[in-house]
């Protein structure tokens, strides 16, 4: 196709990216700061927070494939995906605010409240994720345009991370809850237009009598989807930067507001590179980019650990370089999923976007749960003391190891996975044309 030709309007694409921005603002706040909020402000014990985050996240992750199957099964009069997104536009910000309230009550009730609000938030977030990614496959039938839409989403995620960098600075002037309310209001403004501007213009031939059993059967026949997400699980489970940033800033650098500097300098390069992703993919392909960035990440982790953090300028420069290589493979995951959906439709004769993107959400949440659990468990091993004025030398060194070296394991596994993953852009294009002819869309 002509690379300048689109089926969507510019504002429609912007509204799609805007929803991603709002959704990611709401996602990144608890991902970065919830454990710190529970430990240092609410006063929950480290072991209780570790167990709660693991149990709640695993339970929520189990819901994702079920939600994906429901999305594949349901067809509303006003669209297959947009009705879900309209509902979560209002519920998702509200659920985040509830999670960052510290009730003035006993420890047991505080812990129960944390469980209840965290699970509620994650279940509402589940409703948003699969329909949002699936929407890109019906907004346009053009592979390049879908990559553009996905890149809007990944760019938005990077912007959300940048915006979260000033969270602790705002919190110093307001309190936790008011700061979250401000972020939720901004997120809502970005999410709001999509329900009115997006169009589900591509209609695929679908089996209206498809059963839940068949939907899950098709999922497990999609070998490349399963192979890819083994690698994604590995890097997501060891990507410790966002979880550890606030703890590292407070303990190792002496001020929790330093997280603003760390996250700002670390994420800013992603804002620069994200708009060029479609062109890089067109030139090199997603697989080669993933392998190159994984190798570079491992090298940069070793260099950063050896350099240390005594020289703040050197630390920040190395962080900025490292995060570009770390985050680029993570920005491609939705595009890999879209490719695997075409492969699944090619071999199964049935499109199941909902279950495919729900696996993406499942792995994203499960890997986040594993990463949080690993980080908190390792903090315990290294002797981290919650609400302590200072940490021991052993604890400080442990925090540095978790922050700098932990990602090596995940990216090494991803390199191995990419050796097994055989789909490339040319093969996907051929399968897409075959699927379009079969569905009568050519």
ZIZI-V808325 format. One record per residue. RES is the residue in one letter. OMEGA is omega in whole degrees, 0 to 359 (NA if undefined). D_CENTER is the distance of its C-alpha to the mean C-alpha in Angstrom with 1 decimal. Layout:
<<RES/OMEGA/D_CENTER> <RES/OMEGA/D_CENTER>>
This chain:
<<X/174/29.9> <X/187/30.6> <X/179/27.5> <X/184/28.5> <X/181/28.9> <X/172/26.5> <X/180/26.7> <X/175/24.6> <X/180/25.8> <X/182/24.4> <X/176/23.8> <X/178/22.2> <X/179/19.6> <X/179/19.2> <X/176/18.8> <X/176/16.0> <X/179/14.2> <X/178/15.4> <X/176/13.8> <X/181/10.4> <X/179/11.5> <X/180/12.7> <X/182/9.9> <X/172/7.5> <X/182/10.7> <X/180/11.0> <X/191/7.7> <X/181/8.2> <X/177/11.9> <X/180/12.0> <X/182/9.5> <X/195/11.9> <X/187/15.1> <X/179/15.7> <X/178/17.2> <X/178/19.3> <X/180/20.4> <X/185/21.5> <X/191/23.3> <X/183/25.0> <X/179/25.5> <X/178/25.8> <X/176/27.4> <X/181/25.9> <X/182/26.8> <X/182/24.4> <X/178/25.1> <X/179/24.6> <X/180/21.1> <X/182/20.1> <X/182/21.5> <X/181/20.2> <X/180/16.5> <X/183/17.0> <X/182/19.0> <X/183/17.1> <X/178/13.7> <X/177/15.6> <X/180/17.5> <X/180/14.6> <X/179/13.0> <X/180/16.5> <X/187/16.5> <X/177/13.8> <X/177/16.3> <X/178/19.0> <X/178/17.2> <X/178/16.6> <X/177/20.3> <X/178/21.4> <X/178/19.7> <X/184/21.6> <X/187/24.7> <X/172/24.9> <X/180/26.4> <X/180/27.1> <X/184/29.8> <X/177/27.6> <X/181/24.9> <X/187/22.7> <X/185/19.3> <X/179/20.3> <X/177/22.0> <X/184/19.0> <X/178/17.1> <X/181/20.4> <X/185/20.5> <X/176/17.0> <X/183/17.7> <X/185/20.2> <X/186/19.1> <X/178/15.5> <X/180/16.9> <X/182/19.8> <X/178/18.0> <X/179/16.2> <X/180/19.6> <X/183/21.2> <X/183/19.0> <X/171/20.2> <X/179/23.8> <X/183/26.0> <X/180/28.9> <X/186/32.3> <X/183/33.3> <X/181/33.7> <X/183/31.3> <X/180/31.1> <X/175/30.3> <X/180/27.6> <X/177/25.9> <X/179/26.4> <X/178/25.0> <X/177/21.8> <X/186/21.4> <X/183/22.2> <X/179/20.0> <X/179/16.9> <X/178/17.4> <X/180/18.2> <X/184/15.1> <X/179/12.8> <X/177/15.2> <X/178/15.1> <X/177/11.4> <X/181/11.9> <X/185/14.5> <X/196/12.4> <X/182/9.6> <X/177/12.1> <X/181/14.7> <X/178/12.6> <X/181/11.7> <X/181/15.2> <X/182/16.8> <X/183/16.6> <X/177/18.8> <X/173/21.5> <X/180/21.4> <X/176/22.8> <X/185/24.4> <X/183/24.2> <X/182/21.8> <X/180/21.8> <X/176/21.1> <X/176/18.1> <X/177/16.8> <X/180/17.6> <X/179/15.8> <X/179/12.6> <X/173/13.2> <X/180/13.8> <X/180/10.3> <X/175/9.0> <X/179/11.9> <X/179/11.1> <X/178/7.8> <X/177/10.2> <X/179/12.8> <X/178/11.0> <X/177/10.7> <X/181/14.4> <X/180/15.4> <X/183/14.2> <X/181/16.5> <X/183/19.5> <X/184/18.6> <X/177/21.0> <X/176/23.6> <X/181/23.6> <X/178/23.8> <X/181/26.9> <X/175/28.7> <X/172/27.4> <X/183/26.3> <X/187/22.9> <X/180/23.1> <X/178/24.4> <X/178/21.8> <X/177/19.1> <X/179/21.3> <X/180/21.4> <X/181/17.7> <X/178/17.5> <X/177/20.5> <X/180/18.9> <X/180/15.8> <X/180/18.3> <X/179/20.3> <X/182/17.6> <X/191/16.6> <X/187/20.3> <X/188/21.6> <X/184/19.6> <X/181/21.7> <X/188/24.8> <X/184/24.0> <X/178/22.0> <X/173/24.2> <X/190/23.8> <X/182/26.5> <X/178/26.1> <X/179/27.7> <X/175/27.5> <X/183/30.1> <X/176/28.8> <X/184/30.6> <X/180/30.9> <X/181/32.3> <X/182/29.5> <X/177/29.1> <X/179/26.1> <X/179/27.6> <X/179/27.7> <X/180/24.1> <X/177/23.0> <X/179/25.7> <X/179/24.3> <X/185/20.8> <X/173/22.6> <X/181/24.7> <X/189/21.8> <X/183/22.1> <X/175/20.0> <X/181/16.9> <X/179/17.6> <X/182/18.5> <X/186/15.4> <X/167/13.0> <X/177/15.4> <X/180/14.6> <X/177/10.8> <X/182/11.4> <X/182/13.7> <X/178/11.7> <X/182/8.8> <X/183/11.7> <X/182/13.5> <X/193/11.3> <X/190/13.3> <X/186/13.4> <X/180/11.5> <X/187/12.9> <X/188/16.3> <X/183/16.8> <X/180/18.6> <X/178/20.6> <X/181/21.6> <X/183/22.6> <X/187/24.7> <X/187/26.2> <X/182/26.7> <X/172/27.1> <X/180/28.8> <X/181/26.9> <X/176/23.6> <X/176/23.8> <X/176/23.4> <X/177/19.6> <X/180/20.0> <X/182/21.6> <X/184/19.3> <X/179/16.0> <X/181/18.0> <X/182/19.6> <X/187/16.6> <X/183/14.2> <X/179/17.2> <X/178/17.7> <X/177/14.4> <X/182/15.7> <X/187/18.8> <X/186/17.6> <X/181/14.9> <X/182/17.8> <X/183/19.6> <X/180/17.1> <X/179/18.9> <X/177/22.2> <X/178/21.1> <X/180/19.9> <X/183/23.3> <X/188/25.2> <X/184/23.7> <X/184/21.3> <X/184/17.7> <X/180/19.2> <X/178/21.3> <X/181/18.8> <X/180/16.5> <X/181/19.6> <X/183/20.9> <X/178/17.9> <X/177/17.6> <X/181/21.3> <X/178/21.1> <X/180/18.5> <X/179/20.9> <X/183/23.7> <X/177/22.2> <X/180/21.2> <X/180/24.9> <X/182/26.2> <X/178/24.3> <X/181/25.4> <X/182/28.9> <X/180/29.0> <X/182/28.0> <X/178/27.3> <X/175/30.9> <X/187/30.9> <X/182/28.2> <X/178/28.4> <X/179/28.0> <X/182/25.1> <X/178/23.3> <X/179/24.2> <X/178/23.1> <X/180/19.7> <X/180/19.3> <X/183/20.3> <X/186/18.3> <X/176/14.9> <X/181/15.6> <X/180/16.1> <X/189/13.2> <X/182/10.5> <X/176/12.3> <X/180/11.6> <X/178/7.9> <X/184/8.7> <X/192/10.9> <X/178/9.1> <X/178/9.8> <X/174/13.2> <X/180/14.0> <X/179/13.4> <X/177/15.7> <X/182/18.2> <X/175/18.2> <X/177/18.9> <X/177/22.0> <X/179/23.0> <X/178/22.8> <X/181/24.9> <X/184/27.2> <X/184/28.1> <X/185/27.9> <X/182/29.3> <X/179/26.8> <X/179/23.6> <X/182/20.9> <X/185/17.8> <X/182/16.8> <X/179/16.9> <X/180/15.3> <X/176/12.1> <X/173/12.4> <X/177/12.5> <X/179/9.2> <X/178/7.9> <X/182/10.5> <X/178/9.5> <X/182/5.9> <X/181/7.9> <X/179/10.9> <X/176/9.8> <X/178/8.6> <X/179/12.0> <X/181/13.8> <X/178/12.7> <X/181/13.8> <X/179/16.9> <X/181/17.8> <X/182/17.6> <X/178/19.7> <X/178/22.0> <X/175/22.7> <X/179/23.4> <X/179/25.9> <X/182/27.4> <X/173/27.9> <X/178/29.6> <X/179/27.2> <X/182/29.1> <X/179/27.3> <X/177/28.9> <X/179/31.2> <X/177/32.6> <X/178/32.2> <X/178/30.7> <X/178/32.8> <X/178/32.9> <X/180/31.5> <X/180/28.5> <X/179/27.9> <X/178/28.0> <X/177/25.7> <X/180/23.0> <X/177/23.5> <X/181/23.3> <X/183/20.0> <X/191/18.5> <X/189/20.1> <X/185/20.9> <X/182/18.4> <X/184/16.0> <X/184/19.1> <X/183/19.1> <X/183/15.7> <X/174/16.4> <X/177/20.0> <X/179/18.9> <X/178/16.8> <X/178/20.0> <X/181/22.0> <X/181/19.7> <X/175/20.0> <X/180/23.8> <X/183/23.6> <X/189/21.4> <X/180/24.0> <X/171/22.6> <X/186/23.0> <X/181/23.2> <X/179/26.9> <X/180/26.6> <X/178/23.9> <X/179/26.1> <X/179/29.1> <X/178/27.4> <X/179/26.2> <X/177/29.8> <X/181/31.1> <X/179/28.9> <X/178/29.9> <X/180/33.6> <X/182/33.3> <X/180/31.8> <X/181/34.4> <X/176/32.0> <X/NA/34.1>>
